[in-house]
Each structure stands twice: as structure tokens, then as C-alpha cells.
Amino acid sequence: MGKKTNLHSIFEAKIVWRAVFDSFIKLNPLYQVRKPVMFVVEVGSILTTLLFAFSIFIPSQESSLFILLISVWLWFTVLFANFAESMAEGRGKAQADALRSSRKDVIAKRLSRPTRDAEITSVPSSQLRKGDFVITEAGDIIPGDGEVVEGVASVNESAVTGESAPVIRESGGDRSAVTGGTLILSDWLIIRITANPGEAFIDNMISMIEGAKRQKTPNEIALDILLAGLSIIFLLVTATLLPFSLFSVRAAMQGNPITITTLVALLVCLIPTTIGGLLSAIGIAGMDRMIQANVIAMSGRAIEAAGDVDVLLLDKTGTITLGDRQATAFIPASGVKAEMLVNAAQLSSLADETPEGRSIVILAKNKYGLRERDIHSLQAKFIPFSAHTRMSGVDLDGREIRKGAADAVEAYVNKNGGIFPQDVRESVKEISREGGTPLVVAERKEALGVIRLDDIIKGGIKERFAELREMGIKTIMITGDNPLTAAAVAAEAGVDDFLAQATPEAKLELIRRYQSGGRLVAMTGDGTNDAPALAQADVAVAMNTGTQAAKEAGNMVDLDSNPTKLLQIVEIGKQLLMTRGALTTFSISNDVAKYFAILPASFSSIYPQLGMLNIMGLSSPQSAILSAVIFNALIIVFLIPLALRGIRYRPLKAAMLLRKNLLIYGLGGLIIPFIGIKIIDIMVEMLNIF
């Protein structure tokens, strides 16, 4: 799934040092107040630091060394949390710097009107405004985001996508959008600028990558509220312990009341500091994983919605199938030799540069040993395909060969005085019923037979759909094919449902119908006709090669323009939710060990019977409290790689995932602190600190 993330790629030296520096910058209380749990820890750090300063001059029941060590580890807790967040931001900042350095204020050739013979004015690209027309030629850098209104050219978009393979951009259709900062390799384009300075796609990418516009998702806000609520509850609990301990000392006439330092340590250990320290890092890392997959998410909400999606709308062509139909069989008419059909089919396809045409020539060679001929030596007149005739063909040596749609070829045969064979009609119907595409070949008044074209299902796609079904996600294939063809392809691919002869209105209605039933819908699109459905979908992935309307309607942009990426996006979204859920479970469950460490230590002088709860056999009250605080800080460090890399994605149903999380992270969060606190206690005792 996506690019493999290892520890070396996570902890790059440049990113680490930048994160260390940012960790101290983020100590600003105005920044920390947005994270309630870590704000409480920072207030506790400040308070214990002041207590240490007072203890130097004013004697107290606690040693200055103990207060100092507690204070230092509380500060480390805040710094480690800041470090986790800064590490998550680090890769994005590096990518933003690279994008910023690639952005140039080039000289643009502005046109007075959108024609090649218009007056040209040279202006800096920063002066271009939405609606301006510019002309770019081979070797020029495209000065701003826009739509091609005239021309066709090869463009190098490596500055945006990271891929050096050139792409074709042309006016009309769904490949008319261009991005500022990319390079024209050949020919020329007249472009209408669609974004003002500062609003271009690269500017938006920089903002998104840096997190400047990253807003908390509803799930994240809800978790923040939960964490804040737990912090308030534990704050009230620890606040009541001081008067309780004073009363207990007077009643028992022995021991010492609990100290402010111990109360702060108890509070910090009991509130969910682990998930509180890692929550922001998990969200930012989710966006970073999208960026590594070459997908720009316009918000964290979109990524989170991807994790909750339960309906996927997938285009047939390019997503489920390879995108090009391939010739798979020659079916001769009754009384016609196969070699005669194959010969005619090959001749009519020699000048056909479409994938379908090339596949006919290849099949003729592979299956019948018919070698490709030099089209120039044939001195033939090739008839290109047209939407009007729905046929193509060749005229040579007095022969007229045509291939095309069955009804078009039948009309051609009848026009020349022939009779269209019934067995050819049956072959056409059978191929259509099985999901193939029939092309009929004829020579003047004689129909020679049928070429069968098939949509080639992508390898492994059926297994992917089965995995999604296991997760409770419904897959729906969207296609313009007739219902018979659509049904056959859907059955072979293993999708749950299909929408045939899909129109923009039909797509929009389908999405609304599922949303009205409480489902979350994801889809991809690249054309202006996809824009209404993209705007309606919960997760809308627009292709970077698509139109400006499609990109503006979506909440994600796939820089690779790969429709299959939707499956990966859903996996990344689910990985984000799984990671957050697993670490929340771990954070809450690891509090149990801290109860057994700090509470007996805090009240053992008043109630010696509480020594029974010291099941870890901690060496002293001070060592028990310090060990719990140290573990509380270090566990954040050990979980940083997991928060950044994410829980390994597995296609399981929600109930099974919950059981797995409870078993691994719930039970693990219960057991690991007992072991960790005891090991730290042994080390503290060996150092003879107290």
C-alpha cells in the first residue's frame, strides 16, 4: 500500500534536527492551549519548576533533587509530544520548501484575445489575473494555472507530480487543465488563466502540506473533547486528594500529607498523555501518507471520511479494466475461411493506431502467423474512423474492406447489394451478452465475420474488491456501456453493483440515494461532467489531468491521475482511524499500572496497609513516583514511529478490528507499563539517586 515507510525514511537527520528546534518553539503556552492534555502537562512542568526554585531556599518535606527530576521529566513529556508533531510535519515542510523553490516568477506572453495572431505583451507571471489569456511555446514555463483554449502540446509536470514522463494537454475534453510552473516540451498552447497570484494549485499545495490550513476533523475534535473531559475529571480527583491527605494525617496522627509535586505527577500520569501527545502527529502523518501517495488532500476531514467510506463508485475504464479493449478472437461468417477474415481484418487495421487496432494486428500475427506488412508499399488508401460512419477501413487493388459497429457495417453491406448473414448477427449478440465489443468486417457486399474485443480486467482487482467486501464496503462500477456489457464486466471483476449508460444526473442521483441512507460515498472523476457528482461525494478524488471544474469540485487531487488510487486512499483513511483508535486504547489502558505505582507511594506513610498494592515491588515512594513519570514520558518516544508510520492496514470488519485492538493495544497497554515502570525503578535504585 503506497510507498513503504521505514525508520530511516522517518528519522532523516535534516527532519529530526528541524523537529528538535520546533519542539522548543511549540512550548509557547498560546500554542499548547489548543491541546488541552499537553497544556495541563506544561502547566504542571511550570509549577514543579517553581517548586524546585522555592525548595532551594525554603526547606520542604521533599528533596530538591526529587522535585527537579520530576520537573525535568515533565518538560521532557511536553517536548517529546512536540517532537512527535514536528516529525509528522517535517516531511511536509521539506516538500513545501522544494515546491516553493521550484516556483518562479517567469515572464508570461499575455494575449489581447485568445488567438495566435493577437497582440502579445510580456509581463511577469505575478501580474497575471484570472481570465487573462497567455500563449506558451516549446521551452516555456507555464506561468499560471489555467485551461487550454487552443492547441495541443506535450508538457513536463515533474515539478508537480515528481514523474518525468511527459503528458499531453489539449483544448476541449478532460485533459485541458495545466498547472503553473510546468514546462512545455513541444508545440504551443493558448491558456486562459484560472487563478490569481497566491491562489494557484502549487500555492494551495504548499499551504496544505505545511498544515497551515489543516483543520481538525470531527472525529479529532470529539477525541479532543473526550481527552479534555478526562483531564478535568482527574484534575478534580487529584485536587481533592490534598485536603483528604491533610485530614487523614490528623486522623491517623502519622505520616505526611501528599505534596504538590506528587499531585502534579499523579495528575500527569493519570490523564491520557500518550494519545494527547500523539494525536496531532497521527492526523498530520495521515496527510503526509497521502502526499507520499501523490495525493493532495484539501483537508484532514477528507482523509478521515475516506476511512469511514462504505460505498465506492469506480469508473470501469482505467480503474477496473486496463482502459483499452483488446482483440481476443476472430469469428468468421458461415462459408468464410478464417484466414480470409483475418487477412481483411489485418489490412483494415494496419493504419489504425488505436490500441484496439494495434491489438487486431498483434492477434493476427500471434494466432495465425500473419506478419505485419509495410503500409507504404501497399499503396493503399486508408479510411480513418469517423463518428459519422462508425467505420474505418482500406481500399487497395480494387478491394474495399471496412470494419466497425455491426449496424453501420450492415448498412454498408446492404447499400452494396449484399445480405447481412444471420449467423453474424447471432455472433454480435452473443459477444455483447458476454460483455465483449463486436466489430464486424466486410468486403463490399460480403460480411466476412466478427472481431471480438474484450475489456481486460486488471490483475488482482477482483481480490481487492473481495477484501473491500470483507470490510463492509460496497463497490459500484460506473460505465457508459450498455447494461448487457456492464453486467458481464461487473460479474468478471467481482463488483457488487453497476450503473450502466451513466450520465452526470444518474451519478448524482446514485450518490444522493446512498447518502440519504446514511452511507459515505467516494468516487473519482476528471471531467466537467463529473463535477456535480464530485461536489456531492463525501470523498471526491479529482484527477490532476482533469478539468479545472473537476479539481475545484473534489476534496482531493491525485497528481498521478490514476483512478485506481481511490482504493489506496480508502486504505490510508482507514489506517489513520485504526492508528488513532489503537493508540487511544493503549493510552487509556496503561493508566492502570500508574495507579499501583503512585497511589500506594503517595499514602503509604499515612496508611501502611496500602503497601499491599505495591505489587511491582517498587523500592521507595519517591522511586515509584519518578519511575511512573519517566515511563509516561518515554512511552511517547517509543510510539512516535508507530504514530508516523501508522498501524499496518488489514482488510477486516469493524468488529474484528475492535477485538484485535482490545487484545493487542488494550492488553498490551495494561501489561507493558508494569514491566517498564519496574525496569526504570531498578535503574533508579542502582543509581542510588534517593
Residue pairs with C-beta under 8 A, 6 or more apart in sequence:
1 568
1 571
1 572
1 575
1 649
2 289
2 292
2 293
2 568
2 571
2 572
3 292
3 293
5 289
5 292
5 644
5 645
7 641
10 87
10 641
10 644
10 645
11 87
12 90
14 94
15 87
15 90
15 91
15 94
16 87
16 90
18 86
18 90
18 93
19 83
19 86
19 87
19 89
19 90
20 83
20 86
22 82
22 86
22 89
23 79
23 82
23 83
23 86
24 79
24 82
26 32
26 82
26 85
26 86
27 42
27 78
27 79
27 82
29 39
29 42
32 38
32 39
32 42
32 78
33 39
35 81
35 224
35 276
35 279
35 280
36 224
36 227
36 228
36 231
36 276
37 227
37 228
37 231
37 271
37 272
37 273
37 275
37 276
37 277
38 78
38 81
38 82
38 273
38 276
38 277
40 231
40 235
40 267
40 268
40 271
41 74
41 77
41 78
41 81
41 268
41 271
41 273
41 276
42 78
44 74
44 264
44 265
44 267
44 268
45 71
45 74
45 75
45 77
45 78
47 260
47 264
48 67
48 70
48 71
48 74
48 260
48 261
48 264
49 71
49 75
51 60
51 67
51 71
51 260
51 261
52 64
52 67
52 68
52 71
54 60
55 62
55 63
55 64
55 67
56 64
60 67
60 259
61 256
61 259
62 259
62 261
62 262
62 622
63 622
63 690
65 689
65 690
66 261
66 622
66 626
66 690
67 261
69 626
69 689
70 261
70 264
70 265
70 625
70 626
70 629
73 626
73 629
73 630
73 632
73 633
74 264
74 265
74 268
74 629
74 633
76 633
77 268
77 273
77 277
77 629
77 632
77 633
77 636
80 277
80 633
80 634
80 636
80 637
80 640
81 273
81 276
81 277
81 278
81 636
83 637
83 640
84 277
84 278
84 280
84 281
84 636
84 640
84 643
84 644
85 280
85 281
85 284
87 281
87 640
87 644
88 280
88 281
88 282
88 283
88 284
88 285
88 288
88 643
88 644
89 210
89 211
89 284
91 288
91 291
91 292
92 209
92 210
92 211
92 284
92 287
92 288
92 291
93 209
93 210
95 209
95 291
96 205
96 206
96 209
96 210
99 159
99 202
99 205
99 206
99 209
100 206
102 159
102 181
102 202
103 180
103 181
103 202
103 203
104 125
104 141
104 181
105 124
105 125
105 126
106 124
106 125
106 140
106 141
106 143
107 122
107 123
107 124
107 125
107 143
108 122
108 123
108 124
108 125
108 127
108 128
108 134
108 143
108 144
109 120
109 121
109 122
109 134
109 135
109 136
109 140
110 120
110 121
110 122
110 123
110 128
110 132
110 133
110 134
111 118
111 119
111 120
111 133
111 134
111 135
111 190
112 118
112 119
112 120
112 121
113 133
114 133
114 149
114 150
114 190
114 192
115 150
115 190
116 135
116 150
116 188
116 190
118 133
120 135
125 143
125 144
125 180
125 197
126 197
127 197
128 134
128 143
128 144
128 193
128 197
129 193
129 196
130 193
130 194
130 195
130 196
131 192
131 193
132 192
132 193
133 149
133 190
133 191
133 192
133 193
134 143
134 144
134 146
134 190
134 191
134 193
135 188
135 189
135 190
135 191
136 142
136 143
136 153
136 184
136 188
136 189
136 191
137 184
137 187
137 188
138 153
138 184
138 185
138 186
138 187
138 188
139 183
139 184
140 183
140 184
141 181
141 182
141 183
141 184
142 155
142 178
142 179
142 180
142 181
142 182
142 183
142 184
142 189
142 191
143 180
143 193
144 180
144 191
144 193
144 194
144 195
144 197
144 200
145 177
145 178
145 179
145 180
145 193
145 194
145 195
145 200
145 201
145 548
146 177
146 178
146 180
146 191
146 192
146 193
146 194
146 195
146 548
147 176
147 177
147 178
147 191
147 192
147 194
147 547
147 548
148 169
148 170
148 171
148 176
148 177
148 178
148 189
148 190
148 191
149 171
149 190
149 191
149 192
150 171
150 189
150 190
151 170
151 171
151 187
151 188
151 189
151 190
152 168
152 169
152 170
152 171
152 187
152 189
153 168
153 169
153 170
153 184
153 185
153 186
153 187
153 188
153 189
154 166
154 167
154 168
154 184
154 185
154 186
154 187
155 166
155 167
155 168
155 169
155 178
155 182
155 183
155 184
155 185
156 164
156 166
156 182
156 183
156 185
157 163
157 166
157 167
157 179
157 182
157 544
158 164
158 182
159 181
159 182
159 183
159 202
160 179
160 181
160 182
160 201
160 202
160 205
160 544
160 559
161 294
161 544
161 559
161 560
162 294
162 559
163 560
166 185
167 175
167 545
168 175
169 175
169 176
169 177
169 178
169 189
170 176
171 189
171 190
173 527
174 526
174 527
174 528
174 543
174 545
174 546
174 547
174 550
175 526
175 545
175 546
176 547
176 548
177 544
177 545
177 546
177 547
177 548
177 551
178 189
178 191
179 200
179 201
179 202
179 544
180 195
180 200
180 201
180 202
181 202
194 548
195 201
201 551
201 557
204 296
204 298
205 296
207 213
208 214
208 287
208 296
208 297
208 298
209 287
209 291
209 296
211 284
211 287
213 299
214 283
214 284
214 287
214 299
214 300
215 299
215 300
215 301
216 224
216 283
216 300
217 283
217 299
217 300
217 301
217 303
217 304
218 301
218 304
219 304
219 577
219 580
220 279
220 283
220 300
220 304
220 580
223 275
223 279
223 580
223 584
224 279
227 271
227 272
227 275
227 276
227 279
230 271
230 272
231 271
231 272
231 276
234 267
234 270
234 271
235 267
235 271
237 270
238 263
238 266
238 267
238 270
239 263
241 258
241 263
241 266
241 602
242 257
242 258
242 260
242 263
245 257
245 258
245 602
245 603
245 606
246 257
248 255
248 257
248 603
248 606
248 607
249 255
249 256
249 257
249 606
252 606
252 607
254 605
254 606
255 603
255 604
255 605
255 606
255 607
256 605
256 606
258 602
258 603
262 598
262 601
262 602
262 625
265 598
265 625
265 626
265 628
265 629
266 598
266 599
266 602
266 625
268 629
268 632
269 591
269 594
269 597
269 598
269 628
269 629
269 632
270 591
270 594
270 595
272 584
272 587
272 588
272 591
273 587
273 632
273 636
274 583
274 586
274 587
274 590
274 632
274 635
274 636
274 639
275 580
275 583
275 584
275 586
275 587
275 588
276 587
277 636
278 583
278 636
278 639
278 640
278 643
279 580
281 640
281 643
281 644
282 576
282 579
282 580
282 583
282 643
282 646
283 300
283 576
283 580
285 576
285 579
285 643
285 644
285 645
285 646
286 300
286 303
286 304
286 572
286 573
286 575
286 576
286 579
286 646
287 297
287 300
287 303
288 644
289 572
289 575
289 576
289 646
290 296
290 297
290 303
290 556
290 569
290 572
293 565
293 568
293 569
293 572
294 558
294 559
294 560
294 565
295 541
295 556
295 557
295 558
295 559
295 565
295 569
296 556
296 557
296 559
297 303
297 555
297 556
298 554
298 555
298 556
298 557
299 555
301 555
302 539
302 555
302 556
303 572
303 573
303 576
304 573
304 576
304 577
305 520
305 522
305 538
305 539
305 573
306 522
306 539
306 569
306 570
306 572
306 573
306 574
307 570
307 573
307 574
307 575
307 576
307 577
307 578
308 520
308 573
308 577
309 473
309 520
309 521
309 522
309 538
309 539
309 570
309 573
310 472
310 473
310 474
310 519
310 520
311 473
311 474
311 476
311 514
311 519
311 520
311 521
311 522
312 468
312 473
312 474
312 475
312 476
312 521
312 522
312 523
312 566
312 567
312 570
313 476
313 478
313 499
313 507
313 510
313 511
313 521
313 522
313 523
313 524
313 533
313 537
314 320
314 475
314 476
314 477
314 478
314 495
314 523
314 524
314 563
314 566
315 477
315 478
315 479
315 524
315 525
315 563
316 455
316 477
316 478
316 479
316 481
316 486
316 489
317 323
317 455
317 479
318 563
318 564
319 458
319 524
319 563
319 564
319 566
320 457
320 458
320 461
320 477
320 489
320 493
320 495
321 455
321 456
321 457
321 458
321 489
321 493
322 455
322 456
322 457
322 458
324 355
324 356
324 359
324 456
325 355
325 356
325 359
325 437
325 453
325 454
325 455
325 456
326 355
326 356
326 359
326 453
326 454
326 456
327 356
327 359
327 360
327 362
327 363
327 451
327 452
327 453
328 363
328 436
328 452
328 453
328 454
329 363
329 451
329 452
330 338
330 341
330 342
330 345
330 363
330 364
330 367
330 368
330 449
330 450
330 451
330 452
331 341
331 427
331 431
331 449
331 450
331 451
331 452
332 338
332 340
332 341
332 448
332 449
333 341
333 421
333 423
333 424
333 447
333 448
333 449
333 450
334 421
334 423
336 446
336 448
336 449
338 368
338 449
339 368
340 448
341 441
341 448
341 449
342 364
342 367
342 368
342 370
343 364
343 370
344 401
344 403
344 441
344 443
344 448
345 360
345 364
345 403
345 441
345 448
345 451
346 360
346 361
346 364
346 370
346 372
346 373
347 373
347 378
347 380
347 394
347 396
347 401
348 392
348 393
348 394
348 401
348 402
348 403
348 441
349 357
349 358
349 360
349 361
349 403
350 361
350 372
350 373
350 375
350 378
350 380
350 382
350 394
351 357
351 375
351 382
351 384
351 394
352 358
352 360
352 385
352 392
354 385
356 439
356 453
357 392
359 453
360 451
361 372
364 370
365 371
365 372
375 382
378 396
379 396
380 394
380 395
380 396
381 394
381 395
381 396
382 392
382 393
382 394
383 391
383 392
383 393
383 394
383 395
383 402
384 392
385 391
385 392
385 404
386 392
389 404
389 408
390 404
390 405
390 408
391 402
391 403
391 404
391 405
391 408
391 409
391 412
392 402
392 403
392 404
393 400
393 401
393 402
393 403
393 404
394 401
395 401
399 443
399 444
400 443
400 444
401 441
401 442
401 443
402 409
402 412
402 441
402 442
402 443
403 409
403 439
403 440
403 441
403 442
403 451
404 439
404 440
405 439
405 440
406 424
406 425
406 428
406 438
406 440
406 450
409 420
409 440
409 441
409 442
409 447
410 420
410 440
410 447
412 442
413 419
413 420
413 442
413 444
413 445
413 446
413 447
414 420
416 444
416 445
417 445
418 442
418 444
418 445
418 446
418 447
420 447
421 447
424 440
424 447
424 449
424 450
427 438
427 449
427 450
428 438
428 440
428 450
431 437
431 438
431 450
431 452
432 438
432 482
432 484
432 485
433 484
433 488
434 488
435 454
435 455
435 484
435 485
435 486
435 487
435 488
435 489
435 491
435 492
436 452
436 453
436 454
436 455
436 485
436 488
437 452
437 453
437 454
437 455
437 485
438 450
438 451
438 452
438 453
439 450
439 451
439 453
440 447
440 449
440 450
440 451
441 447
441 448
441 449
441 450
441 451
442 448
455 489
457 489
457 492
457 493
458 564
461 493
461 494
462 492
462 493
462 494
464 567
465 475
465 493
465 494
465 495
465 496
466 494
467 651
468 475
468 567
468 570
468 651
469 475
469 496
470 651
470 652
470 653
471 574
471 651
471 652
471 653
471 654
472 653
472 654
473 570
474 496
474 497
474 519
475 495
475 496
475 497
476 495
476 496
476 497
476 498
476 499
476 510
477 486
477 489
477 490
477 493
477 495
477 497
477 498
477 499
478 498
478 499
478 502
478 507
478 523
479 485
479 486
479 489
479 498
479 499
479 500
479 501
479 502
480 500
480 501
480 502
481 489
481 500
481 501
482 500
482 501
483 500
483 501
485 500
486 498
486 499
486 500
486 501
487 498
487 500
489 498
490 497
490 498
499 506
499 507
499 510
504 529
504 530
504 532
504 533
507 523
507 530
507 532
507 533
508 532
508 533
508 536
511 521
511 523
511 533
511 536
511 537
512 536
514 521
515 521
515 536
515 538
520 538
520 539
521 536
521 537
521 538
521 539
522 537
522 538
522 539
522 540
522 541
522 566
522 569
522 570
523 530
523 533
523 534
523 537
523 539
523 540
523 541
523 566
524 540
524 541
524 542
524 543
524 558
524 563
524 565
524 566
525 531
525 533
525 534
525 540
525 541
525 542
525 543
525 546
525 550
525 553
525 554
526 542
526 543
526 545
526 546
526 547
526 550
526 561
527 546
527 547
527 550
528 547
528 549
528 550
530 542
530 546
530 550
530 553
531 547
531 549
531 550
531 552
531 553
532 553
533 540
534 540
534 542
534 550
534 553
534 554
535 553
539 555
539 556
539 566
539 569
539 570
539 573
540 553
540 554
540 555
540 556
541 554
541 556
541 557
541 558
541 565
541 566
541 569
542 550
542 551
542 553
542 554
542 556
542 557
542 558
543 550
543 557
543 558
543 561
543 563
544 551
544 557
544 558
544 559
544 560
544 561
545 561
546 561
551 557
556 569
558 565
571 649
572 649
574 649
575 646
575 647
575 648
575 649
576 646
578 646
578 647
578 649
578 657
578 661
579 642
579 643
579 646
579 647
581 657
581 661
582 647
582 661
582 664
582 665
583 639
583 642
583 643
583 665
585 661
585 662
585 665
585 666
585 669
586 639
586 665
586 666
586 668
586 669
587 669
588 669
589 665
589 666
589 667
589 668
589 669
589 670
590 635
590 669
590 670
590 672
590 673
592 670
592 673
593 616
593 628
593 670
593 673
593 674
593 677
594 628
594 631
594 632
594 673
594 677
596 613
596 614
596 615
596 616
596 674
597 616
597 618
597 624
597 625
597 627
597 628
597 677
598 624
598 625
598 628
599 610
599 613
600 610
600 611
600 613
600 614
600 621
600 624
601 614
601 618
601 620
601 621
601 622
601 624
601 625
602 621
602 625
603 610
604 610
604 611
604 614
604 621
605 621
614 624
616 624
616 674
616 677
616 678
616 681
617 678
618 624
618 627
618 677
618 678
618 681
619 681
619 682
619 684
619 685
620 685
620 690
622 690
623 681
623 684
623 685
623 689
623 690
624 677
624 681
626 680
626 684
626 689
627 677
627 678
627 680
627 681
627 684
628 677
630 680
631 673
631 676
631 677
631 680
634 676
635 672
635 673
635 676
650 657
652 660
684 690
